[in-house]
């Protein structure tokens, strides 16, 4: 009989399990590296791609700085003080990050057309790219600041309040959350390097847009592989030193779970500032681009054609998103279990998960394309089907499940396993009666969150989907240049309403899973 204590003890099985979890993320880049190094037909990387990388890096730096400036104080205030409709405001802040960036680009373009030439020129520039990318970066910083501040103990906050009032509370809370918020802003900026939506929508050359163009328009796999590897190298060069230096502080802050956490209080002044900051964020990332999306509907709603498009793509979208969510949640939770309570393993897993998450999506997708091009027909199920899309998205997004899984595992007391071992409870029963019920909220939360993120993906689906198996966001992307504005707006409205409904259903699970 295997004792439940095995889950609390070190062992070689932990290293083997972690290697198996992270191997796909590393292994899928090997075929791409091989083709890029040995390919003779691909074009060489020229100065135009270097210029595109420069544009992307400038946009990422601006996005990270603005997200930190706005999202950091908003997250701290939302954690410390009761805001009117605070939960709803936070959910609305998160919503833009779960919608394809190309939809917000369409919204800004439609809005500026009605405002005049000055607005069109302003948006069809670096400013437009930054505005669209803020929809992803700001929620990351807000949530990181919020979770880190909530990691403070109530006794710490009460002591600071007795010492010097709200000014001292804010000062110490900001000092506590600042390192995690700064790292989150930098990582969010790096994540935007891999988003092709704004560049392709506004006609600006960005690194991610160039990679998609090289493969899907020029059919140059070797060039796309070289560009992806170059972008991945830049990402690693930027982030590895950052994670090594600041990673321990971030994992300690984000994973902290207080038995007596800080409780928000009522404060008219501070609550007002918190609501103002969140309102500004919502206006920029949600309200204005949503107005641009909905304005064409004033000329008529293409409901029948939109429903027909939904009928053709809805099943594929559900398959891709929910399949990815299930695989990523199980893989991430298994990874958290293998890491256990060892600070060394938890730090390794946290750093490795972040590095996987920030890698360009095209790196994994093109690796699968390279494998599929030389694999026998018997491998079609894994390498040339809808399951291929799910696997590619899951390998990239399973770090979300890792973070929630490690947080949930940290909330389980080691004494439970000791008590089970003393009473002779076998491992299988302990897993079934204790571990699985405790981790279930985390698994469900990770699955739903990854489902929303996967549904918003366009680049991976574009590169890997089988013929005739488009998702709804990809369908919008392919028709937006030639279809009537009212049809594009109707499709966008259907997607946003669906995403908002799924987010509303997921919120209780996300709260339970995040603790």
LINPE-V618970 format. One line per field, one symbol per residue. ss: DSSP state (H for helix, E for strand, - for the rest). burial: I if it has 16 or more other ideal C-beta (glycine too) atoms within 10 Angstrom, else O. A space follows every 10 residues. Layout:
ss: ???
burial: ???
//
This chain:
ss: --EHHHH--- -HHHHHHHHH HHHHHHHHHH HHHHHHHH-- ------HHHH HHHHHHHHHH HHHHHHHHHH HHHHHHHHHH E----HHHHH HHHHHHHH-- HHHHHHHHHH HHHHH-HHHH HHH--HHHHH HHHHHHHHHH HHHHHHHHHH --EHHHHHHH HHHH-HHHHH HHHHHHHHHH HHHHHHHHHH HHHH--HHHH HH----HHHH HHHHHH---- HHHHHHHHHH HHHHHHHHHH HHHHHHHHHH HHHHH----- E---E--HHH HHHHHHHHHH HHHHHHHHHH HHHHHHHHH- --HHHHHHHH HHHHHHHHHH HHHHHHHHHH HHHHHHHHH- --HHHHHHHH HHHHHHH--- HHHHHHHHHH HHHH--HHHH HHH--HHHHH HHHHHHHHHH HHHHHHHHHH ---HHHHHHH HH---EHHHH HHHHHHHHHH HHHHHHHHHH HHHHH---HH HHHH------ -HHHHHHHH- ----HHHHHH HHHHHHHHHH HHHHHHHHHH HHHH-
burial: OOIIOOIIOO OOOIOOIIOO IIOIIOOIIO IIIOIIOOIO OIOOIOOOIO OIIOIIIOII OIIIOIIIOI IIIIIIIIII IOIOOIOOII IIIIIIIIII IIIIIIIIII IIIOOOOOII OIIIOOOIII IIIIIIIIII IIIIIIIIII IIOOOIIOOI IOOOOOOOII OIIOOIIIII IIIIIIIIII IIIIIIIIII IIOIIIIIII IIIIIOOOOI IIIIIIIIII IIOIIOOIIO OIIOOIIIOI IIIIIIOOOO IIOIOOIOOI IOIIIOIIOO IIOIIIOIII OIIIIIIOOO OIOOIIOOII OOIIOIIOII IIIIIIIIII IIIIIIIIII OOOOIIIIII IIIIIIIIII IIIIIIIIII IIOOOOOOOO OOIIIIIIII IIIIIIIIII IIIIIIIIII OIOOOIIOOI IOOOIOIOOI OOOIIOOOIO IIIIIIIIII IIIIIIIIII IIIIIOOOII IIIIIIIOII OOIOIIIIII IIIIIIOIIO OIIOOIIOII OOIII
//
